[in-house]
């Protein structure tokens, strides 16, 4: 029988912001420990919050093993790796001071707007060890600056938003981005003609690619219900499209480099689509074995439960061009808020865009009226796909821009 220990320790400092003032400061300190027992056919699991007696957890896991919950997959083995990635603003006082400084500047620069939501700094420390030589330790820190923007004359709850998540405190760039959004919001542009325009999304905005989470789900893919089922090895998208499942910290992923089954990929990435060719759906051990698919290391699940297929972070590979080069002299429509849209089962896409700006590749020019966007996933990621910018927008990490041509109408 194999014994495995899995521990996650999450700590957080957070500053709540209401109407451009600090409202409160909070802390989190959450320790989760689980023991897993493998007998080759089943897994027994027991978990606890906070400090615990591991001997008691082992006893509970043995009782769980008697339930004979099927898990006929080998535990990960013979891999030792430890990493630590630090970030700025991890101290409570340091975070609070930075928050006050930003809010002071926004009160001065944007008196017509109020700002609310949350700034936080956090650390995720994870470890997994077992009797088979597995010893993985990951410590990743990050900061998250998120603001909801409200025009004081508006009756809306939300008029715009700004923010980013990363390891570096880009104070000046964050203020510049926020000011640019507010200034462009105040510059209402006239109607635009209906037609095809280059449309820009932040690369981490799931609006334009959430269909891929469904289509590349190993269970749906393997059972034949996916739009991409049966297309492994076939070129279905533009050769500009390479899509990774990633746990790489440089991609803005701040959970551990290993999945819930202790699987680690080379470079902490796995290419699901490469140069437009479907390589594999994302899978855990069970999904890969059930449908004879490649195992990509995408196990998720609760810390005190059996591993199951999770939802990995997906990332498009960048091009070698800047956003301005990808636009090639054209003005684009930058989507900041687009909610209420979806994909049909066959891949058709439509969404309203509640807030969009005219964009020249460097700056927002002004606010456009509410729009309707439409296309098809095989066009969006096919003939109409221009690429992902090589540079971060305004130098803020994890803010690459994805550009594609789409049909645009005024709502």
C-alpha positions, 0 to 999 in steps of 0.5 A, a space after each residue: 500500500 502506498 501512502 501519500 501526503 498532500 498539503 496546501 497552505 494559503 495565506 492572504 492579506 487583502 484591502 477592501 476598497 469602497 468609493 475610492 477609500 480603504 474600507 477594511 483590511 482582512 487576513 486569511 490563513 488556511 491550512 489543508 492536509 490530506 492523506 491518501 492511501 493506494 492499494 492498486 485498486 482503490 484509494 482512501 482519503 482523509 483530510 483536515 483543516 488547520 493543525 491536525 494529527 496525521 496518525 488520525 488522518 491515516 486511520 481515517 484514510 484506512 477506513 475510507 479505503 474499505 469503501 473500495 472506491 475505484 482508483 486503479 491508477 499508479 501514484 506518481 513516483 520518483 520525482 523531486 522538485 522544489 521551487 519558490 517564487 516571490 512577489 511584491 507587497 506581501 506585507 500587510 502594511 506595505 500593501 495598505 500603503 500602496 493602496 492608499 497611494 494609488 487611491 490618492 492619485 485616482 481621487 485627484 486624477 478622476 474626480 468624476 469616478 468612484 473606485 471599489 473592490 479589492 487589492 490583495 497579496 497572497 501565497 500558495 504553498 503546496 507539497 506532495 510526498 509519497 512512499 514512491 520517491 515523489 517529493 514536490 514542493 511549490 511556493 508561489 506568491 502573487 498580487 491582485 489589483 482589481 477595481 470596479 469603476 463607476 461614473 458618479 453620474 451613472 445609475 449603473 452598478 458597474 461602468 468599467 473595470 481595471 486590474 491585473 494579477 502578477 508578481 510585480 507591483 506595476 504602480 505607474 502602469 496600473 494608474 496609467 491604465 486606469 486613467 486611460 480607461 476613465 478618459 476614454 470612457 468620458 470620450 463618447 464616440 459617434 455610431 460606427 458602421 456595421 461590418 468586419 473589424 479587428 477585435 481585441 481581447 485581453 488574452 486571459 478574457 475567456 469570452 472568446 475561447 471558453 468553447 475550447 474548455 468544453 471542446 478540449 475536455 477529455 471526457 466530452 472529447 473521448 465520448 464523442 460529444 466535443 466539436 473537436 472529437 476525432 480530430 487529433 492530428 488534424 489541422 482545424 485552426 490557423 497555423 498562428 494558433 498554439 494553445 497550452 495547458 499551463 501551470 507555468 508561473 511565467 504564464 500567470 499561474 499561481 497554484 503549484 506546478 503539479 496537478 492533484 495527482 502529482 503530475 508534472 509536465 516539461 516546462 510546466 506546459 502541455 500543448 493541446 493545439 500546436 500550429 493549428 493542429 489538435 494534439 490532445 484534449 486535457 486529461 487526468 489519469 482516469 480520462 486518459 486510461 478510459 479513452 486511450 488518450 494522452 495523459 496531460 496532467 489536468 487533475 483537479 478536485 477537492 484536497 480531501 477527495 479523489 482526484 478528478 478531471 479539472 479545468 486547467 489554465 489555457 494560454 495562447 502562444 504569443 506571436 512575434 508581433 506587437 499589437 500595433 503590428 498585428 493591426 497593421 495601421 487599422 483601428 480596432 475595437 477593444 472589448 473591456 466588458 462583454 457579458 451575456 454571450 455564448 457559443 452554440 453547440 456547433 461553434 457559432 458565437 455571439 455576444 453583446 459588448 457593454 463596454 468597448 473602446 476604439 483602439 489604435 494599438 497603443 491607446 484607447 481613443 474613446 468609448 463606442 456605443 454598445 455593440 454586438 459581436 458574432 463569428 464562428 470558432 473555426 473563423 475566430 481561430 482560423 482565417 480571422 485570427 491575427 495573433 497574440 501580441 508579443 508585448 504586455 499591454 502598457 508593460 503590465 505582466 500577464 496582459 497580452 492582447 488577442 486580436 481577431 476579425 469579427 462581425 460587429 453591429 450596434 445594439 
